């Protein structure tokens, strides 16, 4: 899959949903004037939303800018037990985490290799 701006595989905006045991593979955000983040999965969840990503695999995703595998912006996202392998981006090949003043993100027990 591909997207012009964010979330080639899945784009989650302002939701507290749960993504579990999914595979995000060979997604891309090609270089253009709007390219941003998260070729595999992009999460932009402000206003107290707390999405959860558990047991997912992010493999061979490519973003022209940030977050080849996973792009996270302004959220209290929890990422646990995930694998990030072979993802590419200008910044944050596997994971790109961009949080704001009172926000925090947590990436734990994940394998991040060859990104």
N, C-alpha and C positions, 0 to 999 in steps of 0.2 A: 504494500500500500504506500501511497505517498500523499503528502499534504503540502499546500503552498506556504503555510506559516507555522503551524504547531500540531503536534499529535498525529503523526502519520498512521500509527496503529490505533490509538485511542486518545481522545482529548476529554479530560474531566475538568469542568469549570464550575466552581462554587458548589461543590457537592461533597458530602461526607461519605461517599460510597466505599465499598470494599472490592478490591480486585484480588482474586485468589487463584493460584495455580494456573496462570495464563502464560502463553508463550508469545512474545513479541519478537518477530524475526523478519529481517529483510525489509523493514520499513524505511522511508526516507523523506527528508525535507530538502529538496534540491536548492541550489543557490539561486536566489532571486532577491529583489528588493524587500520582500516581506519575510524572508526566512528567519525563523527564531529558534525554537527549542523543542526537544522531546520527540525525536523521530519515532521511537517505539511507543512511549507514553508521555503525555504532557499533562501536568496537574497544576491548575491555577485555582486555588481554593482559599479565598479570603473570607472574612466575616465569620470566623469561628468554625468553619467546616473542618473536619478532621478525617480525611480519607486514609485508608489503610491499603497497603500493597503487601501481600504475603505469598511466598513460595512461587514467585514468577521468574521466568527466564527471559532475558533481554539479549538477543544475539544478532550480530551483523546489521545493526541499524545505523543509519548515517544521517547526520544533520549538518547543514552547511554552517551553522553557527554554534549552538550550545546543546548539550544533553543528547548525545547520540542515542543512548538507550532510554534514559529517563530525564526529563526536564521538570523541575519542581520550582514553582514561584509562589511566594507569599502564603505559605500554608503550614499547618502543624501536621504534616504528613508523616506517617510511620511506615518505613520500608523494612521488612524483616524476611530473612531466609530466602533471599533472591540471588540469582546468578546473572552477572553482567559480563559478557564475553564477545570480543570482536566488534564492539561498537566504535563509531568514529564521529568526531565533531571538532570544530576549531577549538572549543573550550569544553571540557567535561565530556570526554568520549563515552564513558560509562554512565555517569550521573552528573548533572549540573544542578546545584541547590542554590537558589536565590531567595533569601528570606528578608523580611522587613523588621522594623523595630521590635514589636512584641511577639513576633512569630518565631517558631523553632521547627526544625525538621529533625527526624531521627532515622538514620540508616544503621541497622544492626544485623549482625550474623549473616552478612552477605559476602559472596565471593565475587571479586571484581578483578578480572584478568584480561590482558591483551586488548585494552581499549586505547 
